[in-house]
Amino acid sequence: MPDAETLDRPPFDTGSPQAVPAGHPAPGHSAPGHPAPGGLRRSMRLPGALLIALSAISPASSVFIIVPGVLATAGSGALLSMAAGAAIAWCLAFVFAELASAYPLSGGEYAIVGRVVGPFWGFLVMGASLIGNCLIPAVMALGLSTYLGVLLPGLPPVPTALVTIAIVTLVGILNIRTNAVLTGLFLVVEILALLVLVALGFLHVARPLTGLLLHPAMPGGTGLVPASPAMIGMATSVALFAYNGYGAAVYFGEETHDAGRHIARAVMWAFAIAIASELVPVIAILMGAPDLRALLGARNMLGDFIAARGGPILATMVSLGIALAIFNALIAMMLLAARIAYSTGRDRIWPAGLSGALTRTHRRFHSPWVATLVCGVIAGLACLVPETALLVITSSTLVLIAGLLCVAVIMGRHNGTTDHGHYRMPLFPLLPAVALLAMLSIVYTNWLDPVIGRPSLAATGAICVASALYYRLVLRRRGAWVLRGPDDC
């Protein structure tokens, strides 16, 4: 495998690698001892990138917000669904790690797909990624009032969300190292909340693990009925998204020292910690629930579980911890959205004035402050949109992005555009092939859901059509769309 120090960045409008004299760093591999020459500075190391990626996953938020949906769909079969989702996420983590090692750029997935598969496909990913990362914070902010309500009952969702977005936007302008420390402190609270959940379950075991695995059940009639493979499979698609976010480390590649060598590690460590911190609590809940049918039929499953096993005071404390976890995830998501917007400005996607503004960095904090403010305004406006509509718009964008990343890692091996990366996944091409098949199965599952799934697929299709039209009618008329890196600033 060629050494990254002997390969320069490929010509980004074609996606093919090009050798240059030794000493010219590859994308994201700034020369030793020198910062990246762009507006973003390499001021963070592996632990910082890992902390922000874990905050983007937000294990506590996933367990308390997404996992109840898995439990409601598959009953105790949720354990099998979470395990299957972890297996698929494992395949995708290797895909992310290999591609991030080759292209640790602030544009994230679109910057990778555009260089490896082609500019047109990269632009489709850009449209889906930018919209998703700007709207998902609004969904999370709107749900924050539910958990803050234990302290301040009757808190209005929309005003609370708007204030939260404003605070998160201002925090996002701070130095990336400051944000890494801040998210790390909040992450400690998340893990403590999950440890409480685990302790309550394992200290009051009501049923064996083998029974849950061999005889999964779900509510039916007046009791429990066997959970069908179809319901377990449907819940798997939800479980997969509970682990999502481990690839977030790539967005901070231009702010991480020796990113080409370290980002892949950050991705894999984030994945491993996410699996442990989400799967173990699910096991504890199902093993420790006093009444499995009552748990699965409850409106607030985990809140009722904590109250039953630990009392109402502990349940209130955990709810406040979850509110903090959501706030922490919002910070991480705003950081991600700002880096994508910054990258689109550098790639001159928008009119010259807007593109130039998006690339401006703060003199003191070296953060993309204009991009952060723009993303904050978009997220704030999205808080005025019904939450169901936001879920429809964003739910299937992750499937499109993950599917094209699987294609990219296979093509990168074939056409040599990822040869300069420092990391190679094992079991290639089995892992990306399995992940790609999983994405296709999720598309099929979504199609069967007429409430959210099918409209979400239609919304993602509309985003792709709009992106394709902009690419053909605006960018292509200017000439070849050139994807730029930190050395082009």
Stockholm file with secondary structure:
# STOCKHOLM 1.0

chainA/1-489         MPDAETLDRPPFDTGSPQAVPAGHPAPGHSAPGHPAPGGLRRSMRLPGALLIALSAISPASSVFIIVPGVLATAGSGALLSMAAGAAIAWCLAFVFAELASAYPLSGGEYAIVGRVVGPFWGFLVMGASLIGNCLIPAVMALGLSTYLGVLLPGLPPVPTALVTIAIVTLVGILNIRTNAVLTGLFLVVEILALLVLVALGFLHVARPLTGLLLHPAMPGGTGLVPASPAMIGMATSVALFAYNGYGAAVYFGEETHDAGRHIARAVMWAFAIAIASELVPVIAILMGAPDLRALLGARNMLGDFIAARGGPILATMVSLGIALAIFNALIAMMLLAARIAYSTGRDRIWPAGLSGALTRTHRRFHSPWVATLVCGVIAGLACLVPETALLVITSSTLVLIAGLLCVAVIMGRHNGTTDHGHYRMPLFPLLPAVALLAMLSIVYTNWLDPVIGRPSLAATGAICVASALYYRLVLRRRGAWVLRGPDDC
#=GR chainA/1-489 SS CCCGGGBCCCCTTTTCCCBCCTTCCCTTCCCTTCCCSSSSCCCBCHHHHHHHHHHHHCHHHIIIIIHHHHHHHHGGGHHHHHHHHHHHHHHHHHHHHHHHHHCCCTTTHHHHHHHHTCHHHHHHHHHHHHHHHHHHHHHHHHHHHHHHTTTSTTCCHHHHHHHHHHHHHHHHTSCHHHHHHHHHHHHHHHHHHHHHHHHHHHTTCCSCHHHHHHSCEEEETTEEEECCHHHHHHHHHHHHHHSTTGGGGGGGGGGBTTHHHHHHHHHHHHHHHHHHHHHHHHHHHHHHCSCHHHHHHCSSHHHHHHHHHHCHHHHHHHHHHHHHHHHHHHHHHHHHHHHHHHHHHHTTCSCHHHHHHHTCCCTTTCSCHHHHHHHHHHHHHHTTSCHHHHHHHHTTHHHHHHHHHHHHHHHHHHHSTTTTCSCCCSSTTHHHHHHHHHHHHHHHHHHTCTTTHHHHHHHHHHHHHHHHHHIIIIIHHHSSCCCCCGGGC
#=GC SS_cons         CCCGGGBCCCCTTTTCCCBCCTTCCCTTCCCTTCCCSSSSCCCBCHHHHHHHHHHHHCHHHIIIIIHHHHHHHHGGGHHHHHHHHHHHHHHHHHHHHHHHHHCCCTTTHHHHHHHHTCHHHHHHHHHHHHHHHHHHHHHHHHHHHHHHTTTSTTCCHHHHHHHHHHHHHHHHTSCHHHHHHHHHHHHHHHHHHHHHHHHHHHTTCCSCHHHHHHSCEEEETTEEEECCHHHHHHHHHHHHHHSTTGGGGGGGGGGBTTHHHHHHHHHHHHHHHHHHHHHHHHHHHHHHCSCHHHHHHCSSHHHHHHHHHHCHHHHHHHHHHHHHHHHHHHHHHHHHHHHHHHHHHHTTCSCHHHHHHHTCCCTTTCSCHHHHHHHHHHHHHHTTSCHHHHHHHHTTHHHHHHHHHHHHHHHHHHHSTTTTCSCCCSSTTHHHHHHHHHHHHHHHHHHTCTTTHHHHHHHHHHHHHHHHHHIIIIIHHHSSCCCCCGGGC
//
